[in-house]
Amino acid sequence: MAGELRGIRVVEVGGAVAVPAVGMLMGSWGAEVIHVEPPGKGDNWRHVLGQGMAGWAKPNPVNYAWEHVDRNKKSLALNLAAPEGQEILHRLAATADVFLNNLRPYEMEKFRLTYGELSRINPRLIYANLTGYGRRGPEKNTGGYDSVAFWARSGVMDLMHDQGVAPNISRPGYGDSVTALSLLAGIMSALFIRERTGVAQEVEISLYNTAVWVLGFDVSGCLISGEDALRPQRKTMGNPIRNVYETADHRWIMLGMTNAQHYWPDFCAAIGRPELEQDPRFATYAARVKNAGELVALLDGVFGSRSYAEWVEALAKTRIVWSPVTTPLEVTRDRQALENEFFLDWDHREYGPIRVLNNPIKLSETKAENTRPAPRLGEHTEEILKELGYGEEAIQAMKAAGAVG
């Protein structure tokens, strides 16, 4: 089966990644998703790959950044600052199940798109809002991309580097993608509750709040202890077999044995150092914590003695918990990813056969699929306006006035 969300209409007023990613995923299950964009330029995310993502990516003839978040949608080019544009959106909201947006409170008021106003028009409307920092407080109207609101502000960035080394900057859309899944969960929950009770409601998500939740163990510790979270250093990691090690050819292996004592004997055998198992410096968890620096230095020498390929081959034969530190390109060729349908082959109307990321949520009976390519700007404007009752003359007049495109 596919398309079980068919009949659900989503009106999306949002740019960049987090909100559009939600619409794309809902569209893969059959929802009709209408992306409202400003006439002329459209969503800025249409153009970021061509601009090289400010040095984060190379331009490519296939606009994969745009297809990643905006396929499975229609495009309505609408000037929200124009009274005619606001009237059109009100008419559209009256027909919708979900109003998906990343408007800040002052923009909701400015464009007459508050929950109060839209819920009066359509009491069954799920109003799903994403902001950088939340809808209350002194920064409620502050803009925030994931690099600042998710990564830097939450504490994640501060914990992700060794002493004396600059913090790591997040990858494009990283926090957006995590937050999009949170918002999707909220929307689907609200639709389910509406189905059972008849009551619609708001769904509110922020990048900042989601990031704090993701960092839940560290923040929970701060709430209880009143002290800041620890930032372990690689060279003195308290559990040396939950650490990262460099190989002879400057690749890396990640060890992930949180239940360290259970795996210690097998680990010693796996690296060809069985004598370490009973070494009094390392034989117990407490001893390894006490002598962590010494053991990390020893393991640096062990892992530095063989190549990445040699270690991958050797460790693959064991039952210890580890992973090669792979590149994104290697992931696209990973048998495990391929057999679990991480990617989807697609015959695109402009690019021909390409491969894109599949919906990460696998439902046993509802298949996710690409229903349509990312739309051209305003591709469906006339179609949608005519459905809402506007005649050809009125449409052309609004185009001439810049209210639609």
PyMOL commands that set and color helices and strands:
alter all, ss='L'
color gray80, all
select helices_A, chain A and resi 18-28+44-46+52-55+64-70+83-94+105-110+115-121+146-152+156-159+174-197+207-214+216-225+234-236+260-270+274-276+285-290+292-303+308-315+328-331+335-339+381-387+392-401
alter helices_A, ss='H'
color red, helices_A
select strands_A, chain A and resi 9-13+32-37+74-77+98-101+126-131+202-206+244-246+252-255+322-324+343-348+352-357
alter strands_A, ss='S'
color yellow, strands_A
deselect
rebuild
show_as cartoon
